[in-house]
Structure formats: structure tokens, C-alpha cells
Amino acid sequence: MNKQEFITLLEKRLFELPQVEKEHLLNYYNETIEDRIEDGMSEAEAVASLDSVEDIVKQIYSERAVSFKEEEKPAHSRQRWRIVLIVLLSPFWATLLCVFAMIYLLLWTLIALLFCSMLAFACFIVGGIWNLIPIWKANAAPGLVLLGTLFLCIGLLPLCWRLLRVSIIWLKQKTVIWIGMIKHTFAKAVK
């Protein structure tokens, strides 16, 4: 095998390496063969004095695998430190998480209260209409008060309905945003 065949075969076998590193290695072996030729060897003897292409490629890739493993160690140690920090700071962030959960439940409780108020207005309207005529026949003053209260409830019912719809939509949107923020925070902390 001559020098050109050796270099070409070595280049083909080192296809996984970055171009800069591959060129560095090819230059090294090219210069090594040139030095041996200058020392008096023939081109074939100089190529034969080197290890086989297979052995060179195995050695390069094994050294490369070791360097990859050494580069991965800091990432694992950083992740361990992040997990340790998450555990050590858990009393702080768990308390904050509980406070936010209570505020979130309070908002849903206020929406439920609004829904119950709307339901009470609707029941009062139905009951008031049902009893308006008997109360009016018995005495006009309480019947007039009942009629005014019915109009008030009929006016408040659409307002409560609108407020209920807007608050549910708002809280749903905020829930999606808050859950996304929590996921992003914990995903970033674990990475």
C-alpha cells in the first residue's frame, strides 16, 4: 500500500470525526510517512511500519469515546446539584406552591359562589312569580315590594351570568398559563 492509498483509506474510515480533527490526523500521518521516507525508507516500507488503518481507527475512536465520557461528567454533577438544591429548598417552594394553590382554589370558590347567587336569583324569580298574585290579593304593599324585588333579580340575573362566563374564561386561560409556567420552571430545574 502506498502513502496515497493509506491516507485515502484512513480518511474514509474517519468519517465520524469533525472535519478539523480529521484533517489534523491526516496531516499527522502524512508527515509521519514523509519523515520515514526522508530517513531512507521506501514509501511502502514507511506505510507498513505504521499500524494498520483498522488499528489506528479503533485507537482514535476509543480515545474519542473516553473524551466524550469525561465531558459528560460535569453535566451529571450539575444535575445532581440541581436536584439537591430542589430538595433543600423544598420547604420554601412547597410553601409558595401551597399558597398559590389556596389562592387558585379561592378564585374557583368565588366563581362557585357567583354561580350559587345566580341560582338563588333564578329560584327567587320563579318563587316570586308563583306567589305574586296570592300576596298581591292579600295586601298590595308586600306585593309591590315583591314585584320590585323580582325586577331587581331579573336585572341582576343576566349581569351574574355574564360575570360568571367572563370569570370562568379568564380563570381557564390563567390556569393554562400558570401550569405552563410551573412545568417550564420544573423542567428547566431538572435539565
C-alpha positions as CSV (number, residue, x, y, z in Angstrom):
1,M,0.0,0.0,0.0
2,N,1.4,3.4,-0.9
3,K,1.0,6.7,1.0
4,Q,-1.9,8.0,-1.0
5,E,-3.9,4.8,-0.6
6,F,-3.2,4.7,3.1
7,I,-4.3,8.4,3.6
8,T,-7.4,7.9,1.4
9,L,-8.5,4.8,3.3
10,L,-7.8,6.5,6.7
11,E,-9.9,9.5,5.6
12,K,-12.8,7.2,4.6
13,R,-12.7,5.4,7.9
14,L,-12.6,8.6,10.0
15,F,-15.9,9.9,8.6
16,E,-17.5,10.3,12.0
17,L,-14.9,12.9,13.2
18,P,-15.3,16.6,12.7
19,Q,-13.5,17.9,9.6
20,V,-10.9,19.9,11.6
21,E,-9.9,16.9,13.7
22,K,-9.9,14.6,10.7
23,E,-7.5,17.0,8.8
24,H,-5.2,17.2,11.8
25,L,-4.9,13.4,12.0
26,L,-4.4,13.0,8.2
27,N,-1.7,15.7,8.3
28,Y,0.0,13.9,11.2
29,Y,0.1,10.6,9.4
30,N,1.1,12.2,6.1
31,E,4.0,13.9,7.8
32,T,5.0,10.7,9.7
33,I,5.2,8.8,6.4
34,E,7.2,11.7,4.8
35,D,9.6,11.7,7.7
36,R,10.2,8.0,7.4
37,I,10.8,8.3,3.7
38,E,13.3,11.1,4.4
39,D,15.1,8.8,6.9
40,G,15.7,6.3,4.0
41,M,12.7,4.0,3.9
42,S,10.7,3.4,0.8
43,E,7.1,4.6,0.6
44,A,5.7,1.0,1.0
45,E,8.1,0.4,4.0
46,A,7.1,3.7,5.7
47,V,3.4,2.8,5.3
48,A,4.0,-0.8,6.5
49,S,5.9,0.5,9.6
50,L,2.7,2.2,10.8
51,D,-0.1,0.4,12.5
52,S,-2.9,-0.9,10.2
53,V,-5.7,1.5,9.3
54,E,-8.1,-0.6,11.4
55,D,-5.9,-0.3,14.5
56,I,-5.4,3.4,14.0
57,V,-9.2,4.0,13.6
58,K,-10.0,1.8,16.7
59,Q,-7.5,3.7,18.8
60,I,-8.8,7.1,17.7
61,Y,-12.4,6.2,18.3
62,S,-11.6,4.6,21.7
63,E,-9.8,7.8,22.8
64,R,-12.7,9.9,21.5
65,A,-15.2,7.8,23.5
66,V,-13.1,8.4,26.6
67,S,-13.1,12.1,26.0
68,F,-16.9,12.1,25.5
69,K,-17.3,10.4,28.8
70,E,-15.1,12.9,30.5
71,E,-17.2,15.8,29.0
72,E,-20.4,14.2,30.3
73,K,-19.3,14.1,33.9
74,P,-19.9,17.8,34.7
75,A,-23.4,17.7,33.3
76,H,-24.3,14.8,35.6
77,S,-22.8,16.5,38.6
78,R,-24.6,19.7,37.7
79,Q,-27.9,17.8,37.5
80,R,-27.2,16.2,40.9
81,W,-26.6,19.6,42.4
82,R,-29.8,20.9,41.0
83,I,-31.7,18.0,42.5
84,V,-30.0,18.6,45.8
85,L,-31.0,22.3,45.7
86,I,-34.6,21.4,44.8
87,V,-34.7,19.1,47.8
88,L,-33.1,21.5,50.2
89,L,-35.2,24.5,49.1
90,S,-38.4,22.4,49.1
91,P,-39.8,24.0,52.3
92,F,-39.6,27.4,50.6
93,W,-41.1,26.5,47.2
94,A,-43.5,23.9,48.6
95,T,-45.0,26.6,50.9
96,L,-45.2,29.1,48.0
97,L,-46.9,26.3,45.9
98,C,-49.4,25.7,48.6
99,V,-50.2,29.4,48.9
100,F,-50.7,29.7,45.2
101,A,-52.9,26.6,45.3
102,M,-55.0,28.1,48.0
103,I,-55.4,31.4,46.0
104,Y,-56.4,29.3,43.0
105,L,-59.0,27.4,44.9
106,L,-60.3,30.6,46.4
107,L,-60.8,32.0,42.9
108,W,-62.8,28.9,41.9
109,T,-64.8,29.2,45.2
110,L,-65.7,32.8,44.4
111,I,-66.9,31.6,40.9
112,A,-68.9,28.9,42.6
113,L,-70.4,31.5,45.0
114,L,-71.3,33.6,42.0
115,F,-73.0,30.6,40.4
116,C,-74.9,29.9,43.6
117,S,-76.0,33.6,43.8
118,M,-77.3,33.4,40.2
119,L,-79.1,30.2,41.0
120,A,-80.7,31.8,44.1
121,F,-81.8,34.8,42.0
122,A,-83.4,32.4,39.5
123,C,-85.2,30.4,42.2
124,F,-86.4,33.7,43.8
125,I,-87.8,34.8,40.5
126,V,-89.6,31.5,40.0
127,G,-90.9,31.5,43.6
128,G,-91.8,35.3,43.4
129,I,-93.8,34.9,40.2
130,W,-95.6,31.9,41.7
131,N,-96.6,33.8,44.9
132,L,-97.1,37.3,43.4
133,I,-100.8,37.0,42.8
134,P,-101.7,35.5,46.2
135,I,-99.6,38.1,48.1
136,W,-101.0,40.9,46.0
137,K,-104.5,39.8,46.7
138,A,-103.8,39.6,50.5
139,N,-102.1,43.0,50.7
140,A,-100.9,45.4,48.0
141,A,-97.8,46.8,49.9
142,P,-96.0,43.4,50.3
143,G,-97.0,42.5,46.7
144,L,-95.4,45.8,45.4
145,V,-92.2,45.1,47.4
146,L,-92.1,41.6,45.9
147,L,-92.7,42.9,42.4
148,G,-89.8,45.4,42.8
149,T,-87.5,42.7,44.2
150,L,-88.5,40.5,41.2
151,F,-87.5,43.2,38.8
152,L,-84.2,43.7,40.6
153,C,-83.4,39.9,40.5
154,I,-84.4,39.8,36.8
155,G,-82.0,42.6,36.1
156,L,-79.2,41.1,38.2
157,L,-79.5,37.6,36.6
158,P,-78.0,38.5,33.2
159,L,-75.3,40.5,34.9
160,C,-74.4,37.5,37.1
161,W,-74.5,35.2,34.1
162,R,-72.1,37.5,32.1
163,L,-69.8,37.9,35.1
164,L,-69.8,34.1,35.6
165,R,-68.9,33.4,32.0
166,V,-66.1,36.0,31.8
167,S,-64.6,34.9,35.1
168,I,-64.6,31.2,34.1
169,I,-62.9,32.0,30.8
170,W,-60.4,34.2,32.5
171,L,-59.5,31.6,35.1
172,K,-59.2,28.9,32.5
173,Q,-56.8,31.0,30.5
174,K,-54.8,31.8,33.6
175,T,-54.8,28.2,34.6
176,V,-53.2,27.2,31.3
177,I,-50.6,29.9,31.7
178,W,-49.8,29.1,35.3
179,I,-49.5,25.4,34.6
180,G,-47.2,26.1,31.7
181,M,-45.0,28.3,33.9
182,I,-44.8,25.6,36.6
183,K,-43.9,23.0,34.0
184,H,-41.3,25.2,32.5
185,T,-39.8,26.0,35.9
186,F,-39.5,22.4,36.9
187,A,-38.4,21.2,33.5
188,K,-35.7,23.8,33.5
189,A,-34.6,23.0,37.0
190,V,-34.3,19.3,36.2
191,K,-32.4,19.8,33.0
